[in-house]
Amino acid sequence: MGAIKAVVFDFDGLMFNTEEIFNRSGRELLRRRGLEMTPELLTLMMGRRADEAFPLMIAALGLAESAADLRAEERAIFQDMLWTHVAPMPGLLELLAQI
């Protein structure tokens, strides 16, 4: 195998635990409304862009708020949680040291 010339990483939870923080912020958003993030709702929303996921959440839970308002609140929650919960994914530092 030749020398590594380039390495590309995507952003969604590969290098840092951001997916976990997104899940936490979504749970908090619903907790504020007396609701819970069920496994079924998480499956419905998983892997979708926010502009697709939030309308599905609104429909599934019968929420009256707009997708834009919910997304803005979730982003604020995410930002508040980010710096206290962010961590490198297991093995990241070792991988970076190797490449």
TAZIGI-V429135 format. One record per backbone hydrogen bond with DSSP energy under -1.0 kcal/mol. CO is the residue of the C=O (numbers start at 1). NH is the residue of the N-H. Records with the same first field share a line. If there is no record, write none. Layout:
BEGIN
CO->NH / NH
END
This chain:
BEGIN
11->13
15->89
16->18
17->21
18->22
19->23
20->24
21->25
22->26
23->27
24->28
25->29
26->30
27->31
28->32
30->33 / 35
31->34
38->42
39->43
40->44
41->45
42->46
45->48
49->52 / 53
50->54
52->56
53->57
54->58
55->59
56->60
57->61
58->62 / 63
66->70
67->71
68->72
69->73
70->74
71->75
72->76
73->77
74->78
75->79
76->80
77->81
78->82
81->85
82->86
87->17
89->92
91->95
92->96
93->97
94->98
95->99
END
